[in-house]
Amino acid sequence: MYLLLAFLGLVPRAPCLGELKAFVVAHSHMDVGWVYTVQESMHAYAANVYTSVVEELMKGKQRKFIAVEQEFFRLWWDTIATDIHKQQVHQLLQEGRLEFIIGGQVMHDEAVTHISDQILQLTEGHGFLYETFGMRPRFSWHVDPFGASATTPTLFALAGFNAHLISRIDYDLKDNMQKTKKLQFVWRGSPSLSENHEIFTHVMDRYSYCTPSQIPFSNRSGFYWNGIAVFPDPPKDGVYPNMSVPVTDATIHLYAQSMVANIKKRAAWFRTADVLWPWGCDKQFFNASVQYSNMDPLLDYINKHADQFGVTVQYSTVSDYFQALYNRNLTWDIQNYQDFLPYSTEPFQAWTGFYTSRSVLKGIARRASSLLYAGESFFTQYVQKYPAGSVCKFWALQQLRSLRWAVSEVQHHDGITGTESPKVKDMYMDHLMAGIVNVKKLMASIILDTDNAKKNGKLYSYVYNKDTGKRGTRNVEQYIIVYNPLAWNITTFVVVAMSYSAVSVYDELGHPVPAQIQSSAESPSTYDLYILVTLSGLSYQRYSVKLSADKESAFIARSVKYGRKVIKHADRQSRRLIPVLNDCYTVMLDQNTNLMHSITDRKTNQTVELTQEFLEYHVNGDVRKGPISDNYLFTPNGSAVEESKAVGLEVVSGKLVREIRQYFYRNTTAQDYIYVAYSRIYSVPGGYDDKLLCHRIEQEYRVGPLELNREAIFRTSTNLNNKQTLHTDNNGYQMQKRPYKVFVNNSVARNYYPMVQTAYIEDDRMRLILLAERSHGVSSQGNGQVEVMLHRRLWNNLEWDLNYNLTLNDTSVVQPMFWLILGTKPAADVLYQPSALALEHRPVVMYGELTDKPKLHRERHSVQRDPVTLPANLHLQTLSIPGWTYSSNHTEQLQNIYKGIRKQEDADFRRVLLRIRHMYEVGEDPVLSQPATVNLKSLLKGLGTVELVEERSLTGTWDINTLERWKWKSAQHISKANGTNELTINQTPSEIKVSTGMSAEITCSWKNNKMVQRFRVTWKIQHLTCKEGTNRELSSKLYYTANATHKDKTVLKIEVVKKNDTGTYFCEITTEIPFMKKGLGNGTTLIVEEKEAGSMENYHFMAILAIFPFLISGSCFYLCYKKQQNSKNSVPERRTHEEQTLQVTELDEGNEINEAEERKSSSSNSSEWAISTLYESLDYFAMKQDEDKDQDNKHSVTFASNAED
């Protein structure tokens, strides 16, 4: 009942005709970092926000509040909140007066975060909220990220959100949208998903998320009666700076006039009379008592004078506001696929500098995320295959959770952006490094346990990131364990630093392994050992490195050094070219300049002229002299300048690796170089897969420390006719086309875009792709050019920056890595997605010292015996044990929370979260963009028995079959290829009259397009006997045209009709592949005439169903669950309560895709699989019931073509 009450509280009273209705949303914007550390913020104000807000909400039934970032709330809940506070929070949530919005750990940045990390931080927050309160956020409040990505609306739609709210978009665009009342629209973020996962989006007006601070009758801020938070300690007397004038008899009318004027001004920019009025700002409501005690009488006063003001006001949540909009049933414009990046607040304030700010932090954050990805799958396999292993599972989960928390935390929009103060940067780094160490310990412990190694043996893991310092060299014989975290076979090189050059490498069978050793570029006394490894998906191999000088020794590379050359004085007429090549590319070096000259794709014999060099933008630091650059802004004084006048060259040649080392000097006599570029190409011996390894040029740069007020870039100039059009990725998810735009001012900065993982330029012949392992700013400032910003060091005298230490005086040295891919468009399309993932998730290397002669092992060393391998267009996005203890049945979860029941165990290790991602967008590749089918049983057989498969929402908190999102009306685009987006459905008969106990059949037919590959048939009923006119879904089945006997007809059969079956039945047909169309039948009214003997029983059943819907469905689930538990080898029927009651079956059973799955007897290594999708609900989990069929076919899953699954 409390859920019903909470829902009813969301529906606001309709205003009178012509009357504006303001929804006053109380909130506090609480940055998880930025200027102050999390600990400082908790002490100074954040803890007080939740304590005082909860206490004050209990004092007034009309009061409401929204909470956004979960990190602060979780810290308060775990360390400060009393039992009374916790009881009050539960009550406020039930009453709908406290509402969690977004629900992630943080309000993540949208420009420089990777989608994997966005999902992680959202999942962390949602898991806590659902486990603790049984609630799932349905709305976003993304008010402060610096620009809006097209990934975010798709992400939130997949998480089950009904509406999305943003604020920071380009100033001139927002101004135009305000004037034309276009601030609200339906956003289709993904071109592949289209309307499948569109979401209604509200853009805040120019006042953004803060209450207007200026009021005409006072020189203090308005509506901030608690003042401004004080650091480090709250004032003991409770008096804070800039506290607004109190609301009294003398000021209340003035306040009312100011508030009403602002409401009316905002209303003029929107289509409806519903006005969202945010009340709050950064670090507000730390004294909620003074806030509400002033706002209460003000709202009452305005409402009492509503006829005079033409406005009514009410405390509201975000859901109250969106519910009012949704109830208006308006038709909204569509925003198609494009993002809102970059973001500018005025002509000389382009927020494009933060794409690169604090590059070291960006690199460490991504490497931490990659290690977490590896550690999650490593631990999951260990738990399933070694349930009696000696590694404590609870300890292990704690290690993973420490890194989950740290990676989630740094995704904050003032975290990974590099816009925080130095001490906050240090906080992020400390948390990340601690989490990295913990997960390394975990992986090493698992290796020691599964390999039955000596418990006192030395083993340590290593994820290489040069920004953290030099690698330690190995001066004893050792073994190396290499783990492949990807779900496909890889062939690649791992690099080990050695102190000697005569070594041999052997695999577990004692066979020599191809390897090359060469002098290190960083230290002349050390060597880099390149080992060629081939690994199956999610498996590891052990390699031994021994001192040796025989024929099996690693090949020793030779190097040739060329004299330093002056770039500008080079003779362009008499070029001397040096070739460096492998089987895929020929790289030509110009010996006159020591720069690259061209790259030839050997397969097509196409040559692209290409030169690369470092340049710097000079920027102003004196506000008295003009616009400045800072953590956020990029404002160059002019074009980029060449700082290096001379280049030194060294070419290292070997059988496996060829490396080009270029050293950039300020002049020919300078002792120290200022930049370094290392370029490597690889050759693979016969019998090895070289598809990805051969088709990349690996480049690593060394930049810094820079001089003050310099921004370093690496520019690649080619003869590609790209017309200054660039393509960059949104969060590693999908690509955006970026044509160059000319502005009156600041065109250089306003044409910079975020590159999270991929950027490319192309013409009609060839495409040049750059892949990155951290975020950067990228631009095409000239035809055939692509430049990447690598590093920034800034200082300015802006008082605001100085006060908060936000001047970005970053003296670090950064060493980012890029992979270059050159090829025709078709070839590049095939390569760049798996290559990007291979760069993101490079193998994890663990070392151990060889103290005794090792025994040769005749079997694979792997956490699991059977490697995991996915089709070429799919990626294993997630394989982890979240540790959730909540019930996967929503009704049961709510009942447990209501009764105060919590599972005794600290974590559920049988529940595994699996996400699978389709890598290619629709139309990107004629083969790889097609749907792919995965046999789950075969895929996961190495992990144990799959006991149960549940299809869940993106963050795992929704059963996908119960997730219903609001369908906002939108203007439909007519596609020439697809025709109308509606299907014509013919449903017969229009009416059926039967008596109880009889049967009834309804036929639904439609015209089927030959292109349709997949369609869904959904039957719904609108009851006539219920006063509410209840609508509910009876069944929803998915069909593939190739397997369907009848491709244009379906029949609903009710075997035994009951009185409560009376109603109007509708057939809904949805074609999903290759495009989305939907149609609804004309309806069939079923009238059931009941025999007198059964009337009372049916009446009571309907009454119970209407009053206790949650109880009935919960009981039904429990019975099904008990039946499954008590059946050792039975095939349970997993029908919904409605299907069981009505005994509904569909004809064409040969084509039906049942959701039932064979139940195996429970065992210690069985798993409950929670399936959470990345871009849409999984198409289906086909569990064939035909005993004569191959049992493997029971677990086939098909993924539609898309950027993500």
C-alpha positions, 0 to 999 in steps of 0.5 A: 500500500505504501507504494500505491500512496507514493505513486498517488503523491506524484500526481499534482493538482491541475492549475486553473485555466491561465494559471502558472504552476511552479514546482519548487524543487529543493536540492543541494548540489554536492560535488564529490570533490572539486575544491574540497576533499570528500572528508572535508565536505562531509565535515563542513556541510554534507553530513548536516545536509542529510541530517537537517533535511530529514529532520525538517521534512518530518516537521511539515507534510508539504515539504519535499527534497531531492537527493542526487549523489550517492557517495555522500548519502552512503557515507552519512547513512553508514557512519552518521545516521541514527536508527531514527534517521534511517526509519524517517528516510524509509518513511519519507521515501514511501510518502514520496517527499524524499526522492533519489534522482539519478542514483549513481555514486556521482553526477558523472562527467559526460565528455571524458568518461568511458561508458563502462565507467558510467555504467559502473558508478550508476550500478554501484549507486542503484545497487545500494538504493535497491538493496536498502530501500527497494527503490529505483530512480526514474529521473535524471538531474544532470545539471552540472556536467560541462556539455551533454553527450548523446550517450547519456540519454541512451544510458538513462533510458536503459536504466529505466528512467522516464525523463532526463534533465540537463543544463549546460549546453552552448550559450547561443544554442540555449538562447535560441532554444529559449526564444523558440520554446524548444528546451524540451524534446524527445532525445534519440541518443543512438542512431542504432537504437532510435526510438527504442530507447529515446527519452524525454529531455528537459534543458534548464533555462539560463538560470540553470539549477540555482535559485536566482541570487539577486533580489532587488530589495537586498544586497544579499543573495535571495532564497539562501537563508542558511548562507554559504558553507564555511570550511574547514569547520562550521561556525559554532554560532551558526551564523554563516556568510551571506545569509539572505534577509529573513521572510517577515511581514515586512519582506514577504511581499517583496520576496513574493514579487521577486519569486513570481517575476522569475517564475513568469520569466521562466514560463515564457521559455517553455510550452506549458504552464508548468514551471520547474523552479529549482530551490538550492545551489552548491552546498546548500541546505546544511541548515534545512531548518532556516531554509524551510522556515522561511520558504513555508510562509512565502509559498503560503503567501503566494498561494493565498494571493494566487488570483493577484499573482497568477501563479500557484506554488508547491514543494515538489520532486522532479517526478512531480514536475515530469508527471505534470508534463507527461499528463498533458499528453503533448507532442514533442520535437525529436532531437536526433543522435547529435550531442551538445558538445563542446560547451561555451558560456560566451565567445571566449569561454570555450570549455574544451580545455578540461578534455586534457587537464590533468592527463596523468589522472585521466590515464590512471583512472582508465588503467584502474578501470581496466584492471577492475574489469580484469579482476572482476572476471578473474574472481568470478571464474575463481568462485565458480570453479574453485568454491572451496578455494583458500582465498576468502571470498568476502575479503576478495569482494572487499578488494574489488569494492574498494576499486569499484568505489574509487573508479566510480568516485573519479567519474565525477564531473569535477574529477576525471575532468581535471578541474579539481584542486590539487588536494582533491586530485591527490585524494582521487589518486590515493583512492585509485592507487589503493584500489589498484593495489588491492585488486593486484593482491587479489589476482596474485592470491588467486594465482597462488591458490589455483596453481598450488604454489608455495604460500610464501612464494613471491608473486606480484602483479603489474599493470603498466602505466608510465605516468606512475614512474619507471618499471622495475627491472628484473635481475633474477630468473622469473616466471611471468603470468599473463591474463587476457581479460577479453572474451576472444583470442588475442595475439600481442606483445607484453613488455618486461624490463630486464637488467640483462640481454641474454635471455630465453622465454619458454611456455608451460610445456618448455617450448621456446616463445618468440621474443625480442630484447633491445636497449631501453629508450629510457635507460641505457643500462636496462633492456626491454623484453618483448614476448609474443603471447597468444591467449584464449579468452578469459584465460592466462598462461605462464612463461619462464624467463631464464638466463641464456646465450644459446640459439633459443635466446630472444632475438637481440635488436640492433639500432641505428642513430641518425644525426640531429636535423633542423626541420625548417632548413631541410632540402625538400627537393632531394629527399632521402627516405628510410623505410620501416615496414612489416607485412601491413605497413611501410613507414617512410622516414625523411632523413632530411628532417627525421620526421615521418614522410608517408605510410603505405597500406601494403594490402591496397598499395595506397600511400598517405603522405603523413608528417607528425610534430609537436606544437604548443599553444601559448595562452594568456594568464593575466585577466587584465590583458584578455581572456585566459585558459584555466582548468576548464577553458581553452583560449589560445592567443593564436595558432599553435607554435613550433617549439622544437627546431631540431629532431634526433632519430634512432631506428631499432630493428628486429625480427619482431619489433621495429621501433622509431625513436624521435627526439625533439629539441628546441635547437640543434645545440640543446642538451635535453629534448623536450618531447619524445615520440616512440613508434612501433610496428610488429611482425608476427611469425607464421602460424600466429594471428596477426590481424590486429597486431600487424594493423596498428602503429603503436605510438607513445609520447613523452611530454613535460614538464611544460613551461608555464601557460603552454598547451602541448599538442601532437599534430598529424598532417596528411594529404587526406582531403577531409575538408576539416571534418573530424569524427570522434566518439561519445564515451567509447560508445558511438561516433559523432561527425564534427564538421569545422565551424567558423566563429567570429571569435575563438574558432580554434577552441570551439572546434575542439572535441572530446576524444575518449577512445577514438577519432578519425579523419577520412576522404574518399580513399582512406581513413586514418584512425587514432585510438587512445587509452585516456581522454584528450581534446582533439581537432582538425584545424586544417584540411588533412590534419588531426591534432591531439592535445596532450598536456597543459600547464597554466597559471592565471591571476583570476581571483576565483581561480586563485582562491580555490587553487584552480590554476592548473600549474601541472608540472608532471610528465605524461606518456600517453599511448595511441594506436594508429590504423590506416586503411580503406573505410571497409577495412578500418570499420572492421579493425577499429572497434576490436582494436580500441577494446584491445588497447583499453583492456591490455593483458594483465602481467603478474611476475614471480621469481624462479627459486627452483627449477619449475616443473613442466605443466601439461595442461593450461593454467587457467581460472577456468578450464574452457576459454570463453570466446564470443563472436567477432562483433560482440564484447563481454562488457561485464562478468562480475559478482556484484555481491548483491543480497537483495531479492531479484523478485521486486515484491519479495524485496519490498516485503523484506525491507518493510518487515526489516528482513535482511539476508544474513550473509554479507554477499551473494556469490552465486549471482553473476552479472553478465553484460554483452555488448554489440560493437558495431552500429547499424550499417557500419559493416555489412557483416559485423553489424548484423545480429549475433547469436550466443549460446550461453550454455556453451559460452559459460560451460567452463564456469559451472551449471547455469541454474537460472537466467534473469534478464535485467535492466542496465544496472541490474535492479529491474526485471526487464519484463516488468520495466515500463517506461513512459512513452512520450508522444513525438513527431515521427520522421518519415523514412523513405526506406522504412515507410511509416513507423506504424503497422496496420493490424487486423484483429478478429472478431471484434466481439465474443460472448461466451459462458464461463468454462468455454474457450475463446480465440482471437486472431491477429494478422498484419502485413509483413515486410520481407526485410523484417528479421525479428518481431514481437507479439504482445497481447494486452487486456483492458478490464471492463469489470474493474472500476479503474479500467485496468490495463495489463499485459498478458504475454509478450513473445519474440519471433525471428522471421527465419524460424516462424511458421506464420510470419503474419498471423498469431492467435490468442487462445483462452482455454478455460474462460472465467468471469474476470476474463471480461475485457477488451483484448489488444494485439500489439505487433512490433518489428524490431530488426532492421527497423522499429515499427509498431501497430495496435490492433482494433481490439476484441471485446470478450464478454463472459456470462457467468453461471450463477454457481460460480459468481461469489468466488470470482467476485472475491478473486477480483476484489483481492486482485484489485486491492493486493496486486503486489501480494498476489504476484509475489505469492505466485513467484514464491510458489514457482520458486519453491517448485523449482527448488523442489524439482531436481530435473524438471522444467518449470513453467515460468509464466506470469500470474496473469497467464496462469490465471487465464491459462493463456496459450498462443498457437504456433507453438513450434515458433514460440520462444519459451522463457522456461529453462531446465532446472539442474540439481543444485551444486556448489558451483551453480550460478544464478545469472543476472543479465543486464543489457548495455543498450537494450533489453536482450532480445531473448533467452531462448529456452527450447522445451523440446527434449529431442533438441540439442540441450545447448540450444536452450541458451541461445541469445541473439544481439541486435546490431548496435553500438552497444548491447 
